[in-house]
Amino acid sequence: MNRMQSNLLAQSNVSQWNEYREQEPDTEIDLRGADLRGADLRGADLRGADLRGANLFGADLRGADLR
C-alpha cells in the first residue's frame, strides 16, 4: 500500500484529492489495505485505484468514480 496516497485521501478533502489526480494522471493509485472507514469520498476520482483489502466500512462513495 502506498501510505502517502492513503493518507492524502483520508486526510484531504475530495477536491484536493481530485486535484492531485489531475496533476498526476499516470500515477498508479495503490490503496490496498487502506483504512478509509467512514471517509467522505463523495465525488472522489478513484479510477483504476487498487482497493483490494481496503476498509471502506461506512465510507460515503456517492458519485465517486470507481472505474
Steps between C-alpha positions, in 0.01 A plus 500: 500500500618849422465671838540848352202446272278346768591778746432766237162351419400453864621840621426731209173604355378353173585812299864480618510130415349559155751781439782257584352252251484769231864593559615136510271322251742213431577422865379158609274531802578226751247502783532131586424454867430870557285591800235727351224422750241775505689710245306758300595394147203654320609586147854369548696402190597142583534382138730203478578503874595167652261475795558133585472450872417867565262560788219713355248425775272801534684694229281726287576414138206678336610638166852358533661381177588135561573399140 
